[in-house]
Amino acid sequence: MSVKLRFKRMGRSNLAFFRLSAIDSRSPRDGRVIEELGFYDPRAKDAAKQFVVKLDRCKHWLDVGAIPSGTVSSLLKKNGLDHKQLKLPRPGKPKPAVVEAGKKEGGAKPAEVNTEKKQEAEAK
């Protein structure tokens, strides 16, 4: 059984809060949970009450092999939990500036480039 740490949506429309849960990966988002680990209320004004979590139990589940979702990873990292399972988005390499083919070759006209693109699109 693969366990994930993810949020379960609760509350009403336009006033949602989330429970942090250890859930079997095959169960639906709001389905049966193995263990409730805390909650996240994005609308709370007090930062201490916004994300309340049992860090020792989260660490236990991460040691056992539970995989956290991206949002859960970032919030646990902000709360001070450091673990190898926590995955955070890595900033990508900056993309090099693309030089247009017409300027590089020096001979292609813009109208010719447009017709080539149209022909490629029709071929697909």
C-alpha positions in Angstrom: 0.0 0.0 0.0 1.4 3.4 -1.0 0.7 6.1 1.4 0.7 9.8 0.6 0.5 12.9 2.7 -2.0 15.2 1.2 -4.8 17.6 1.9 -8.5 16.8 2.3 -10.8 19.7 1.4 -13.4 20.6 4.1 -15.7 23.6 4.8 -18.1 25.2 2.5 -17.8 27.0 -0.9 -15.7 30.2 -0.7 -14.7 29.3 2.9 -12.5 26.2 2.5 -10.0 24.7 4.9 -7.9 21.6 4.5 -7.0 18.7 6.8 -3.5 17.2 6.4 -3.9 13.4 6.2 -2.0 10.2 5.6 -4.1 8.6 2.9 -3.8 5.5 0.7 -2.8 6.8 -2.7 -5.7 4.9 -4.4 -8.4 6.6 -2.4 -10.2 9.7 -3.5 -9.3 13.2 -2.3 -11.9 13.3 0.4 -12.0 9.6 1.0 -11.1 7.5 4.0 -7.9 8.5 5.8 -5.3 6.5 7.8 -4.4 9.3 10.2 -5.2 13.0 10.6 -2.0 14.9 11.0 -3.2 18.6 11.2 -5.0 21.3 9.3 -4.4 24.3 7.0 -6.7 27.3 7.0 -5.5 29.7 4.3 -8.1 32.3 5.5 -6.9 32.5 9.1 -5.3 35.9 9.9 -3.0 34.6 12.6 0.0 32.9 11.0 0.3 30.5 14.0 -3.2 29.2 13.5 -3.0 29.0 9.7 -1.0 25.7 9.6 -1.2 23.5 12.6 0.5 20.1 12.3 1.8 17.2 14.3 5.4 17.3 13.1 6.5 14.2 14.9 3.8 12.1 13.2 4.6 13.7 9.8 8.2 12.8 10.3 7.2 9.2 11.2 5.1 8.8 8.0 8.0 10.3 5.9 10.4 7.8 7.5 8.1 5.0 6.7 7.9 6.0 3.1 4.9 8.2 2.6 5.2 10.6 -0.3 4.0 14.2 0.3 2.2 16.3 -2.3 3.9 19.5 -3.5 1.8 21.8 -1.4 2.3 19.7 1.7 6.1 19.6 1.1 6.4 23.3 0.9 4.3 23.9 4.0 6.2 21.3 6.0 9.5 22.8 4.9 8.3 26.3 6.0 7.4 24.9 9.4 10.9 23.6 9.9 10.6 19.9 9.0 13.6 18.8 7.0 13.5 15.4 5.3 14.8 13.8 2.1 11.2 12.9 1.0 10.2 16.6 0.9 10.2 17.6 -2.7 10.3 21.2 -3.7 10.2 22.7 -7.2 13.7 23.5 -8.3 14.1 26.6 -10.3 14.9 25.8 -13.9 17.8 27.0 -16.0 17.1 30.3 -17.7 16.3 29.7 -21.3 18.7 31.1 -23.8 17.4 33.9 -26.1 16.0 32.3 -29.3 17.4 33.8 -32.5 14.9 33.8 -35.3 15.8 31.6 -38.3 15.2 34.4 -40.8 17.7 36.7 -39.1 20.3 34.0 -38.7 20.2 32.8 -42.3 19.7 36.2 -43.7 17.6 35.2 -46.7 14.2 34.0 -45.5 11.3 36.5 -45.9 8.6 36.6 -43.2 5.9 35.5 -45.8 8.0 32.4 -46.7 8.3 31.5 -43.0 4.5 31.8 -42.5 3.8 29.5 -45.4 6.2 26.9 -44.1 4.5 26.9 -40.8 1.1 26.5 -42.4 2.3 23.5 -44.5 3.7 21.8 -41.4 0.4 22.3 -39.5 -1.5 20.9 -42.5 0.8 17.8 -42.6 0.0 17.0 -39.0 
